[in-house]
Amino acid sequence: MRQRGIPGVVIGGIAVVLHGHVRTTRDIDVFVEQSLQPFVELLVANGFALDSQKKEFVRDGVPIHLVTIDQLKQPPRKTVEIEGITTVSLEDLIEIKLRSGSSNVLRAQDLADAIGLIRHHRLTGEFARHLDKSLRPTYRRLIKEMKREARG
């Protein structure tokens, strides 16, 4: 993507793994802020086929989901490069996971990812100041529950 000048940022499970929380994932989620067309053309040129029912591109059994601002609600503020892959910052990733997991009960994996990242990085309530104000209560509630669970 970078070689073709297409701004795309890896989010989702792969981003969680890049930030250190080990878990399995079978897809790749890419946030594309600008026009999707150049990214779609790049995928097709590289042998990915559109599965219109699932709204994903697939090659060799690996699905790629293109995520738009409408789905994300807020664009990432900061990107980082980890192992040569452009992804969102830890702060943005936790925000994405909290926003998705707390607004849709079918997205429990997103809350599990947020908890895994918090544990891996040993984050405390102080980390909330790095998050969007609207998500701070959710983050603090998670921290409180994690402390309660740790006490037994």
DSSP file (Angstrom, degrees, kcal/mol; ACC not computed):
  #  RESIDUE AA STRUCTURE BP1 BP2  ACC     N-H-->O    O-->H-N    N-H-->O    O-->H-N    TCO  KAPPA ALPHA  PHI   PSI    X-CA   Y-CA   Z-CA
    1    1 A M    > >       0   0    0      0, 0.0     5,-2.6     0, 0.0     3,-0.6   0.000 360.0 360.0 360.0 -46.6    0.0    0.0    0.0
    2    2 A R  G > 5 +     0   0    0      1,-0.2     3,-1.4     3,-0.2     0, 0.0   0.896 360.0  55.9 -60.5 -40.9    2.7    2.4    1.0
    3    3 A Q  G 3 5S+     0   0    0      1,-0.3    -1,-0.2     2,-0.1     0, 0.0   0.802 110.6  45.8 -62.8 -28.4    4.6    1.8   -2.2
    4    4 A R  G < 5S-     0   0    0     -3,-0.6    -1,-0.3     2,-0.1    -2,-0.2   0.376 115.9-113.7 -96.0   3.6    1.5    2.8   -4.2
    5    5 A G  T < 5 +     0   0    0     -3,-1.4    -3,-0.2    -4,-0.4    -2,-0.1   0.758  66.4 146.5  72.8  24.0    0.8    5.9   -2.1
    6    6 A I      < -     0   0    0     -5,-2.6     2,-0.9    32,-0.1    -1,-0.2  -0.845  45.8-137.9 -98.4 115.1   -2.4    4.4   -0.7
    7    7 A P        +     0   0    0      0, 0.0    26,-0.5     0, 0.0    27,-0.4  -0.598  41.7 150.0 -76.7 107.6   -3.0    5.5    2.9
    8    8 A G        -     0   0    0     -2,-0.9     2,-0.4    24,-0.2    24,-0.2  -0.989  28.1-158.3-136.9 146.1   -4.3    2.4    4.8
    9    9 A V  E     -A   31   0A   0     22,-2.2    22,-3.1    -2,-0.3     2,-0.4  -0.990  20.0-125.5-130.1 127.7   -3.9    1.5    8.4
   10   10 A V  E     +Ab  30  87A   0     76,-2.6    78,-1.1    -2,-0.4    20,-0.2  -0.568  40.4 161.6 -73.5 127.8   -4.1   -2.0    9.9
   11   11 A I  E >>  +A   29   0A   0     18,-2.7    18,-0.8    -2,-0.4     3,-0.5  -0.642  34.0  46.3-127.5-172.6   -6.6   -2.2   12.7
   12   12 A G  H 3> S-     0   0    0     -2,-0.2     4,-2.0     1,-0.2     3,-0.3  -0.348 113.0 -14.9  78.4-155.0   -8.5   -5.1   14.3
   13   13 A G  H 3> S+     0   0    0      1,-0.2     4,-2.3     2,-0.2    -1,-0.2   0.834 134.0  54.0 -58.6 -39.2   -7.0   -8.4   15.4
   14   14 A I  H <> S+     0   0    0     -3,-0.5     4,-2.7    13,-0.3    -1,-0.2   0.911 109.0  49.8 -63.7 -40.9   -3.7   -8.0   13.5
   15   15 A A  H  X S+     0   0    0     -4,-0.5     4,-1.9    -3,-0.3    -2,-0.2   0.892 108.3  53.7 -63.5 -38.7   -3.2   -4.6   15.2
   16   16 A V  H  <>S+     0   0    0     -4,-2.0     5,-1.8     2,-0.2    -2,-0.2   0.930 110.9  45.8 -60.1 -45.5   -3.9   -6.2   18.6
   17   17 A V  H ><5S+     0   0    0     -4,-2.3     3,-1.9     1,-0.2    -2,-0.2   0.913 109.7  54.2 -64.2 -43.3   -1.2   -8.8   17.9
   18   18 A L  H 3<5S+     0   0    0     -4,-2.7    -1,-0.2     1,-0.3    -2,-0.2   0.846 105.2  55.1 -59.9 -32.9    1.3   -6.1   16.7
   19   19 A H  T 3<5S-     0   0    0     -4,-1.9    -1,-0.3    -5,-0.2    -2,-0.2   0.346 128.2 -96.9 -85.8   7.4    0.8   -4.3   20.0
   20   20 A G  T < 5S+     0   0    0     -3,-1.9     2,-0.8     1,-0.2    -3,-0.2   0.304  85.0 121.8 106.4 -10.3    1.7   -7.4   21.9
   21   21 A H      < -     0   0    0     -5,-1.8     2,-0.5    92,-0.0    -1,-0.2  -0.788  56.3-140.3 -90.7 112.8   -1.5   -9.2   22.9
   22   22 A V        +     0   0    0     -2,-0.8     2,-0.3    94,-0.1    -5,-0.1  -0.581  43.3 131.7 -79.1 123.5   -1.3  -12.7   21.5
   23   23 A R        -     0   0    0     -2,-0.5     2,-0.2   -10,-0.1    -6,-0.1  -0.964  53.2 -98.3-158.7 164.7   -4.5  -14.0   20.1
   24   24 A T        +     0   0    0     -2,-0.3     2,-0.3     2,-0.0   -11,-0.0  -0.613  37.3 171.0 -91.1 151.2   -5.7  -15.7   16.9
   25   25 A T        -     0   0    0     -2,-0.2    -2,-0.0     1,-0.0     3,-0.0  -0.977  22.6-163.7-152.0 149.9   -7.3  -13.9   14.0
   26   26 A R        +     0   0    0     -2,-0.3     2,-0.3    36,-0.0    -1,-0.0   0.390  70.0  53.9-117.2   2.0   -8.2  -15.0   10.6
   27   27 A D        -     0   0    0     35,-0.1     2,-0.5    37,-0.0   -13,-0.3  -0.829  68.1-130.1-131.8 170.9   -8.8  -11.7    8.8
   28   28 A I  E     - c   0  64A   0     35,-2.3    37,-2.9    -2,-0.3     2,-0.5  -0.990  17.1-159.7-123.7 124.4   -7.1   -8.4    8.2
   29   29 A D  E     -Ac  11  65A   0    -18,-0.8   -18,-2.7    -2,-0.5     2,-0.5  -0.911  10.3-173.2-106.0 126.8   -9.0   -5.2    8.9
   30   30 A V  E     -Ac  10  66A   0     35,-2.8    37,-3.1    -2,-0.5     2,-0.5  -0.977  15.5-146.3-125.0 123.6   -7.7   -2.1    7.1
   31   31 A F  E     -Ac   9  67A   0    -22,-3.1   -22,-2.2    -2,-0.5     2,-0.5  -0.774  15.6-173.1 -86.7 125.4   -9.0    1.4    7.7
   32   32 A V        -     0   0    0     35,-2.1    37,-0.3    -2,-0.5   -24,-0.2  -0.964   6.8-174.3-122.1 112.6   -8.9    3.5    4.6
   33   33 A E        +     0   0    0     -2,-0.5    36,-0.2   -26,-0.5    -1,-0.1   0.855  67.6  43.2 -78.2 -35.4   -9.7    7.2    5.2
   34   34 A Q  S    S-     0   0    0    -27,-0.4    35,-0.1     1,-0.3    -2,-0.1   0.014 114.6 -25.6 -95.2-156.7   -9.8    8.4    1.6
   35   35 A S        -     0   0    0      1,-0.1     4,-0.5     2,-0.0    -1,-0.3  -0.240  48.3-150.2 -56.2 133.4  -11.3    6.9   -1.5
   36   36 A L  S  > S+     0   0    0      1,-0.2     4,-2.7     2,-0.1     3,-0.4   0.738  80.6  84.1 -75.0 -22.8  -11.6    3.2   -1.4
   37   37 A Q  H  > S+     0   0    0      1,-0.2     4,-2.7     2,-0.2     5,-0.2   0.874  87.8  48.2 -56.1 -47.2  -11.2    2.8   -5.2
   38   38 A P  H  > S+     0   0    0      0, 0.0     4,-1.9     0, 0.0    -1,-0.2   0.890 114.6  47.8 -60.7 -36.0   -7.4    2.8   -5.3
   39   39 A F  H  > S+     0   0    0     -4,-0.5     4,-2.3    -3,-0.4    -2,-0.2   0.914 111.1  50.1 -69.6 -42.3   -7.2    0.3   -2.5
   40   40 A V  H  X S+     0   0    0     -4,-2.7     4,-2.5     1,-0.2     5,-0.2   0.924 110.5  50.4 -59.9 -45.1   -9.8   -1.9   -4.2
   41   41 A E  H  X S+     0   0    0     -4,-2.7     4,-2.5    -5,-0.2    -1,-0.2   0.888 109.4  51.5 -61.5 -39.6   -7.8   -1.8   -7.5
   42   42 A L  H  X S+     0   0    0     -4,-1.9     4,-1.1    -5,-0.2    -1,-0.2   0.914 110.7  48.1 -63.8 -43.5   -4.7   -2.7   -5.6
   43   43 A L  H  <>S+     0   0    0     -4,-2.3     5,-2.5     2,-0.2     3,-0.5   0.935 113.3  46.6 -62.9 -46.8   -6.4   -5.7   -4.0
   44   44 A V  H ><5S+     0   0    0     -4,-2.5     3,-1.8     1,-0.2    -2,-0.2   0.908 109.7  54.2 -62.9 -42.3   -7.8   -6.9   -7.3
   45   45 A A  H 3<5S+     0   0    0     -4,-2.5    -1,-0.2     1,-0.3    -2,-0.2   0.756 107.5  52.8 -63.3 -23.8   -4.5   -6.4   -9.1
   46   46 A N  T 3<5S-     0   0    0     -4,-1.1    -1,-0.3    -3,-0.5    -2,-0.2   0.130 128.1 -94.3-100.8  19.8   -2.9   -8.7   -6.4
   47   47 A G  T < 5S+     0   0    0     -3,-1.8     2,-0.3     1,-0.3    -3,-0.2   0.577  75.5 142.8  87.4  10.1   -5.4  -11.5   -6.9
   48   48 A F      < -     0   0    0     -5,-2.5     2,-0.4    -6,-0.2    -1,-0.3  -0.680  35.8-151.5 -84.8 138.4   -8.0  -10.8   -4.3
   49   49 A A  E     -D   58   0A   0      9,-2.6     9,-2.8    -2,-0.3     2,-0.5  -0.866  17.3-116.0-110.1 143.8  -11.6  -11.5   -5.2
   50   50 A L  E     -D   57   0A   0     -2,-0.4     2,-0.9     7,-0.2     7,-0.2  -0.654  16.2-161.9 -80.7 125.9  -14.6   -9.6   -3.8
   51   51 A D  E  >> -D   56   0A   0      5,-3.4     5,-1.6    -2,-0.5     4,-1.2  -0.873  11.1-172.5-101.0  94.5  -17.0  -11.7   -1.8
   52   52 A S  T  45S+     0   0    0     -2,-0.9    -1,-0.2     1,-0.2     5,-0.0   0.778  77.4  59.5 -67.3 -27.1  -19.9   -9.3   -2.0
   53   53 A Q  T  45S+     0   0    0      1,-0.2    -1,-0.2    -3,-0.1    -2,-0.0   0.921 117.5  31.2 -64.6 -42.4  -22.1  -11.2    0.4
   54   54 A K  T  45S-     0   0    0     -3,-0.4    -2,-0.2     2,-0.2    -1,-0.2   0.508 105.2-128.6 -92.8  -5.4  -19.5  -10.9    3.2
   55   55 A K  T  <5 +     0   0    0     -4,-1.2    11,-0.4     1,-0.2     2,-0.3   0.938  69.1 112.4  56.0  51.3  -18.3   -7.5    1.9
   56   56 A E  E   < -D   51   0A   0     -5,-1.6    -5,-3.4     9,-0.1     2,-0.4  -0.965  66.5-121.3-146.5 161.1  -14.7   -8.6    2.0
   57   57 A F  E     -DE  50  64A   0      7,-2.5     7,-3.2    -2,-0.3     2,-0.4  -0.885  32.1-165.4-104.5 138.4  -11.8   -9.4   -0.4
   58   58 A V  E     +DE  49  63A   0     -9,-2.8    -9,-2.6    -2,-0.4     2,-0.3  -0.976  18.7 166.1-132.0 138.4  -10.3  -12.9   -0.2
   59   59 A R  E >  S- E   0  62A   0      3,-1.4     3,-2.2    -2,-0.4   -11,-0.1  -0.955  78.8  -8.1-146.3 131.1   -7.2  -14.5   -1.5
   60   60 A D  T 3  S-     0   0    0     -2,-0.3   -12,-0.0     1,-0.3    -2,-0.0   0.834 129.3 -56.9  52.6  35.9   -5.9  -17.9   -0.4
   61   61 A G  T 3  S+     0   0    0      1,-0.2    -1,-0.3     0, 0.0    -3,-0.0   0.488 109.8 123.6  79.2   2.3   -8.6  -18.0    2.3
   62   62 A V  E <   - E   0  59A   0     -3,-2.2    -3,-1.4   -35,-0.0     2,-0.3  -0.863  49.4-152.4-101.2 113.1   -7.4  -14.8    3.9
   63   63 A P  E     - E   0  58A   0      0, 0.0   -35,-2.3     0, 0.0     2,-0.5  -0.625   5.4-160.5 -85.8 142.0  -10.2  -12.2    4.1
   64   64 A I  E     -cE  28  57A   0     -7,-3.2    -7,-2.5    -2,-0.3     2,-0.5  -0.987   5.1-159.6-119.1 125.7   -9.5   -8.4    4.0
   65   65 A H  E     -c   29   0A   0    -37,-2.9   -35,-2.8    -2,-0.5     2,-0.6  -0.900   9.6-144.3-104.4 129.9  -12.1   -6.1    5.3
   66   66 A L  E     -c   30   0A   0     -2,-0.5     2,-0.5   -11,-0.4   -35,-0.2  -0.844  17.1-158.4 -92.7 123.9  -12.0   -2.4    4.3
   67   67 A V  E     -c   31   0A   0    -37,-3.1   -35,-2.1    -2,-0.6     2,-0.2  -0.883   6.3-160.9-107.8 130.1  -13.2   -0.3    7.2
   68   68 A T    >>  -     0   0    0     -2,-0.5     4,-2.1   -37,-0.2     3,-0.6  -0.534  35.7-102.0-104.7 171.9  -14.5    3.2    6.5
   69   69 A I  H 3> S+     0   0    0    -37,-0.3     4,-2.6     1,-0.2   -36,-0.1   0.828 119.7  63.4 -62.4 -32.0  -14.9    6.3    8.7
   70   70 A D  H 34 S+     0   0    0      1,-0.2    -1,-0.2     2,-0.2    -3,-0.0   0.879 109.8  39.1 -60.1 -37.2  -18.6    5.5    8.9
   71   71 A Q  H <4 S+     0   0    0     -3,-0.6    -2,-0.2     1,-0.1    -1,-0.2   0.856 119.7  44.7 -79.7 -36.7  -17.8    2.2   10.7
   72   72 A L  H  < S-     0   0    0     -4,-2.1     2,-0.9     1,-0.1    -2,-0.2   0.750  87.0-154.1 -81.5 -25.0  -15.0    3.6   12.8
   73   73 A K  S  < S+     0   0    0     -4,-2.6    -1,-0.1    -5,-0.2    -4,-0.1  -0.086  75.6  37.8  76.4 -35.8  -16.8    6.7   13.9
   74   74 A Q  S    S-     0   0    0     -2,-0.9     3,-0.1    -3,-0.0    -4,-0.0  -0.986  86.3-120.0-146.5 131.7  -13.6    8.6   14.5
   75   75 A P        -     0   0    0      0, 0.0    -7,-0.0     0, 0.0     2,-0.0  -0.376  41.6 -94.2 -70.4 151.0  -10.3    8.4   12.5
   76   76 A P        -     0   0    0      0, 0.0     3,-0.1     0, 0.0    -4,-0.0  -0.367  27.8-151.1 -60.2 141.3   -7.2    7.3   14.3
   77   77 A R  S    S+     0   0    0      1,-0.2     2,-0.4    -3,-0.1    11,-0.0   0.794  76.5  23.3 -83.6 -30.0   -5.2   10.3   15.6
   78   78 A K        -     0   0    0     11,-0.1    11,-2.1     2,-0.0     2,-0.3  -0.998  63.0-159.5-143.2 138.0   -1.8    8.6   15.4
   79   79 A T  E     -F   88   0A   0     -2,-0.4     2,-0.3     9,-0.2     9,-0.2  -0.846   9.6-169.0-113.0 155.9   -0.3    5.8   13.4
   80   80 A V  E     -F   87   0A   0      7,-2.7     7,-3.0    -2,-0.3     2,-0.6  -0.927  20.8-124.7-135.6 160.3    2.8    3.8   14.2
   81   81 A E  E     +F   86   0A   0     -2,-0.3     2,-0.4     5,-0.2     5,-0.2  -0.948  28.4 176.5-111.0 124.2    4.9    1.3   12.4
   82   82 A I  E >  S-F   85   0A   0      3,-2.5     3,-1.8    -2,-0.6   -63,-0.0  -0.991  73.1 -14.1-128.6 123.0    5.5   -2.1   14.0
   83   83 A E  T 3  S-     0   0    0     -2,-0.4    -1,-0.1     1,-0.3     3,-0.1   0.855 129.2 -54.6  53.3  37.9    7.4   -4.8   12.2
   84   84 A G  T 3  S+     0   0    0      1,-0.2     2,-0.5    -3,-0.0    -1,-0.3   0.548 114.9 115.9  78.1   7.6    7.1   -2.8    9.0
   85   85 A I  E <   - F   0  82A   0     -3,-1.8    -3,-2.5   -67,-0.0     2,-0.5  -0.934  64.1-132.0-114.5 130.3    3.3   -2.6    9.2
   86   86 A T  E     + F   0  81A   0     -2,-0.5   -76,-2.6    -5,-0.2     2,-0.2  -0.691  43.5 153.5 -80.6 123.6    1.5    0.7    9.6
   87   87 A T  E     -bF  10  80A   0     -7,-3.0    -7,-2.7    -2,-0.5   -76,-0.2  -0.799  44.7 -80.1-139.1 178.8   -1.1    0.4   12.3
   88   88 A V  E     - F   0  79A   0    -78,-1.1    -9,-0.2    -2,-0.2    -1,-0.0  -0.455  51.2 -97.2 -82.8 158.5   -2.9    2.6   14.9
   89   89 A S     >  -     0   0    0    -11,-2.1     4,-2.7    -2,-0.1     5,-0.2  -0.228  36.7-106.1 -65.8 163.5   -1.3    3.8   18.1
   90   90 A L  H  > S+     0   0    0      1,-0.2     4,-2.5     2,-0.2     5,-0.2   0.904 122.0  52.7 -58.4 -42.1   -2.1    1.8   21.3
   91   91 A E  H  > S+     0   0    0      1,-0.2     4,-2.1     2,-0.2    -1,-0.2   0.940 111.7  44.5 -59.9 -48.5   -4.4    4.7   22.4
   92   92 A D  H  > S+     0   0    0      2,-0.2     4,-2.8     1,-0.2    -1,-0.2   0.893 112.1  52.8 -64.4 -39.8   -6.3    4.6   19.2
   93   93 A L  H  X S+     0   0    0     -4,-2.7     4,-2.5     2,-0.2    -2,-0.2   0.924 109.8  47.5 -63.8 -44.2   -6.6    0.8   19.2
   94   94 A I  H  X S+     0   0    0     -4,-2.5     4,-2.8     2,-0.2     5,-0.2   0.899 112.2  51.1 -64.1 -38.8   -7.9    0.7   22.7
   95   95 A E  H  X S+     0   0    0     -4,-2.1     4,-3.0    -5,-0.2     5,-0.3   0.937 110.1  49.2 -61.2 -46.3  -10.4    3.4   21.8
   96   96 A I  H  X S+     0   0    0     -4,-2.8     4,-2.4     1,-0.2     5,-0.3   0.929 114.2  45.8 -57.9 -46.4  -11.5    1.5   18.7
   97   97 A K  H  X S+     0   0    0     -4,-2.5     4,-2.7     2,-0.2     5,-0.2   0.900 114.8  46.3 -67.1 -41.8  -12.0   -1.7   20.7
   98   98 A L  H  X S+     0   0    0     -4,-2.8     4,-2.2     2,-0.2     5,-0.2   0.926 113.5  49.1 -65.5 -44.4  -13.8    0.1   23.6
   99   99 A R  H  X S+     0   0    0     -4,-3.0     4,-0.9    -5,-0.2    -2,-0.2   0.935 118.4  38.8 -61.1 -47.7  -16.1    2.0   21.2
  100  100 A S  H  X S+     0   0    0     -4,-2.4     4,-0.9    -5,-0.3     3,-0.4   0.930 118.0  47.3 -70.1 -46.6  -17.0   -1.2   19.2
  101  101 A G  H  < S+     0   0    0     -4,-2.7     6,-0.2    -5,-0.3    -2,-0.2   0.804 114.3  45.5 -69.1 -30.2  -17.2   -3.5   22.1
  102  102 A S  H  < S+     0   0    0     -4,-2.2    -1,-0.2    -5,-0.2    -2,-0.2   0.635 114.0  48.2 -89.6 -12.9  -19.4   -1.3   24.3
  103  103 A S  H  < S+     0   0    0     -4,-0.9     2,-0.4    -3,-0.4    -2,-0.2   0.534 115.4  40.7-102.0  -7.2  -21.8   -0.3   21.6
  104  104 A N    ><  -     0   0    0     -4,-0.9     3,-2.4     3,-0.1    -1,-0.2  -0.905  61.5-157.2-145.7 111.9  -22.5   -3.8   20.2
  105  105 A V  G >  S+     0   0    0     -2,-0.4     3,-0.6     1,-0.3    -1,-0.1   0.714  95.3  64.4 -62.8 -19.2  -23.0   -6.9   22.4
  106  106 A L  G 3  S+     0   0    0      1,-0.2    -1,-0.3     2,-0.1     3,-0.3   0.488  90.7  68.5 -80.7  -1.7  -22.1   -9.1   19.5
  107  107 A R  G X>  +     0   0    0     -3,-2.4     3,-1.4    -7,-0.2     4,-0.9  -0.214  55.1 135.7-108.7  41.1  -18.6   -7.5   19.5
  108  108 A A  H <>  +     0   0    0     -3,-0.6     4,-2.3     1,-0.3     3,-0.2   0.800  64.6  67.2 -59.5 -29.8  -17.5   -9.1   22.8
  109  109 A Q  H 3> S+     0   0    0     -3,-0.3     4,-2.5     1,-0.2    -1,-0.3   0.842  94.3  58.7 -60.8 -31.8  -14.1   -9.9   21.3
  110  110 A D  H <> S+     0   0    0     -3,-1.4     4,-2.2     2,-0.2    -1,-0.2   0.914 107.0  45.1 -65.4 -41.5  -13.4   -6.2   21.0
  111  111 A L  H  X S+     0   0    0     -4,-0.9     4,-2.5     2,-0.2    -2,-0.2   0.900 112.0  52.8 -66.6 -39.1  -13.7   -5.8   24.8
  112  112 A A  H  X S+     0   0    0     -4,-2.3     4,-2.5     1,-0.2    -2,-0.2   0.892 108.9  50.6 -61.5 -38.7  -11.6   -8.9   25.3
  113  113 A D  H  X S+     0   0    0     -4,-2.5     4,-2.6     2,-0.2    -2,-0.2   0.924 109.2  50.3 -63.8 -44.3   -9.0   -7.3   23.1
  114  114 A A  H  X S+     0   0    0     -4,-2.2     4,-2.4     1,-0.2    -2,-0.2   0.925 112.2  47.5 -60.2 -44.0   -9.0   -4.1   25.1
  115  115 A I  H  X S+     0   0    0     -4,-2.5     4,-2.6     1,-0.2    -1,-0.2   0.912 111.2  51.4 -63.1 -42.8   -8.6   -6.1   28.3
  116  116 A G  H  X S+     0   0    0     -4,-2.5     4,-2.7     1,-0.2    -2,-0.2   0.894 111.4  47.1 -61.6 -40.6   -5.8   -8.1   26.8
  117  117 A L  H  X S+     0   0    0     -4,-2.6     4,-2.4     2,-0.2    -1,-0.2   0.903 111.2  51.4 -67.7 -41.3   -4.0   -5.0   25.7
  118  118 A I  H  <>S+     0   0    0     -4,-2.4     5,-2.3    -5,-0.2     4,-0.5   0.930 114.6  43.4 -60.5 -45.7   -4.5   -3.4   29.2
  119  119 A R  H ><5S+     0   0    0     -4,-2.6     3,-0.9     3,-0.2    -2,-0.2   0.935 112.8  51.3 -66.2 -46.1   -3.1   -6.4   30.8
  120  120 A H  H 3<5S+     0   0    0     -4,-2.7    -2,-0.2     1,-0.3    -1,-0.2   0.906 118.7  36.7 -59.1 -42.8   -0.2   -6.9   28.4
  121  121 A H  T 3<5S-     0   0    0     -4,-2.4    -1,-0.3    -5,-0.2    -2,-0.2   0.408 105.7-127.4 -91.4   2.4    0.9   -3.3   28.8
  122  122 A R  T < 5 -     0   0    0     -3,-0.9    -3,-0.2    -4,-0.5    -4,-0.1   0.909  41.9-176.1  51.1  48.0    0.1   -3.2   32.5
  123  123 A L      < -     0   0    0     -5,-2.3     2,-0.2    -6,-0.2    -1,-0.1  -0.421   7.9-160.6 -76.3 150.5   -2.0    0.0   32.0
  124  124 A T    >   -     0   0    0     -2,-0.1     3,-1.5     1,-0.0     4,-0.3  -0.567  41.5 -83.6-118.0-177.4   -3.6    1.7   34.9
  125  125 A G  G >  S+     0   0    0      1,-0.3     3,-1.6    -2,-0.2     4,-0.3   0.769 121.0  71.9 -59.7 -26.0   -6.4    4.2   35.4
  126  126 A E  G >  S+     0   0    0      1,-0.3     3,-1.5     2,-0.2    -1,-0.3   0.791  82.5  70.0 -60.7 -28.4   -4.0    6.9   34.5
  127  127 A F  G X  S+     0   0    0     -3,-1.5     3,-2.3     1,-0.3     4,-0.3   0.740  78.3  81.1 -62.8 -21.8   -4.0    5.8   30.9
  128  128 A A  G X  S+     0   0    0     -3,-1.6     3,-2.1    -4,-0.3    -1,-0.3   0.807  77.2  69.2 -55.7 -31.0   -7.5    7.1   30.6
  129  129 A R  G <  S+     0   0    0     -3,-1.5    -1,-0.3     1,-0.3    -2,-0.2   0.701  94.3  57.2 -64.2 -16.6   -6.2   10.6   30.1
  130  130 A H  G <  S+     0   0    0     -3,-2.3    -1,-0.3    -4,-0.2     2,-0.2   0.517  98.2  81.5 -87.4  -5.8   -4.9    9.5   26.7
  131  131 A L  S <  S-     0   0    0     -3,-2.1     5,-0.1    -4,-0.3   -39,-0.1  -0.598  96.0 -83.5-102.3 159.6   -8.3    8.4   25.6
  132  132 A D    >>  -     0   0    0     -2,-0.2     3,-1.9     1,-0.1     4,-0.8  -0.327  43.5-120.5 -54.6 137.6  -11.3   10.3   24.2
  133  133 A K  G >4 S+     0   0    0      1,-0.3     3,-0.7     2,-0.2    -1,-0.1   0.835 111.0  60.0 -55.3 -35.7  -13.3   11.8   27.0
  134  134 A S  G 34 S+     0   0    0      1,-0.2     4,-0.3     2,-0.1    -1,-0.3   0.736 108.2  44.9 -67.2 -20.7  -16.4    9.8   26.1
  135  135 A L  G <> S+     0   0    0     -3,-1.9     4,-2.4     1,-0.1    -1,-0.2   0.533  87.4  88.9 -99.9  -8.4  -14.6    6.5   26.5
  136  136 A R  H <X S+     0   0    0     -4,-0.8     4,-2.9    -3,-0.7     5,-0.2   0.894  85.8  51.8 -60.3 -42.4  -12.8    7.2   29.8
  137  137 A P  H  > S+     0   0    0      0, 0.0     4,-2.2     0, 0.0    -1,-0.2   0.913 111.3  48.0 -61.7 -39.5  -15.7    6.0   32.0
  138  138 A T  H  > S+     0   0    0     -4,-0.3     4,-2.1     2,-0.2    -2,-0.2   0.926 113.2  48.1 -64.2 -44.4  -15.8    2.7   30.1
  139  139 A Y  H  X S+     0   0    0     -4,-2.4     4,-2.4     1,-0.2    -1,-0.2   0.939 112.4  48.0 -61.3 -47.8  -12.0    2.3   30.4
  140  140 A R  H  X S+     0   0    0     -4,-2.9     4,-2.6     1,-0.2    -1,-0.2   0.864 109.1  54.1 -63.6 -35.6  -12.1    3.1   34.1
  141  141 A R  H  X S+     0   0    0     -4,-2.2     4,-2.5    -5,-0.2    -1,-0.2   0.907 108.5  49.5 -64.1 -40.8  -14.9    0.6   34.6
  142  142 A L  H  X S+     0   0    0     -4,-2.1     4,-2.7     2,-0.2    -2,-0.2   0.937 110.9  49.3 -61.4 -46.8  -12.8   -2.1   32.9
  143  143 A I  H  X S+     0   0    0     -4,-2.4     4,-2.3     1,-0.2    -2,-0.2   0.924 111.3  50.0 -58.3 -45.2   -9.8   -1.3   35.1
  144  144 A K  H  X S+     0   0    0     -4,-2.6     4,-2.3     1,-0.2    -1,-0.2   0.924 112.5  46.2 -60.7 -45.8  -12.0   -1.4   38.2
  145  145 A E  H  X S+     0   0    0     -4,-2.5     4,-2.5     1,-0.2    -1,-0.2   0.874 111.0  52.7 -66.1 -37.2  -13.5   -4.8   37.3
  146  146 A M  H  X S+     0   0    0     -4,-2.7     4,-2.1     2,-0.2    -1,-0.2   0.893 110.3  48.0 -65.7 -39.4  -10.0   -6.2   36.4
  147  147 A K  H  X S+     0   0    0     -4,-2.3     4,-1.6     2,-0.2    -2,-0.2   0.916 111.4  50.4 -65.4 -42.7   -8.7   -5.1   39.8
  148  148 A R  H  X S+     0   0    0     -4,-2.3     4,-0.7     1,-0.2    -2,-0.2   0.914 111.3  48.4 -61.8 -43.0  -11.7   -6.7   41.5
  149  149 A E  H >< S+     0   0    0     -4,-2.5     3,-0.7     1,-0.2    -1,-0.2   0.884 108.2  54.7 -64.1 -39.2  -11.2  -10.0   39.6
  150  150 A A  H 3< S+     0   0    0     -4,-2.1    -1,-0.2     1,-0.2    -2,-0.2   0.827 102.4  57.3 -65.9 -31.4   -7.4  -10.0   40.5
  151  151 A R  H 3<        0   0    0     -4,-1.6    -1,-0.2    -3,-0.1    -2,-0.2   0.711 360.0 360.0 -73.6 -19.4   -8.3   -9.7   44.2
  152  152 A G    <<        0   0    0     -3,-0.7    -3,-0.2    -4,-0.7    -2,-0.1   0.456 360.0 360.0 105.7 360.0  -10.3  -12.9   43.9
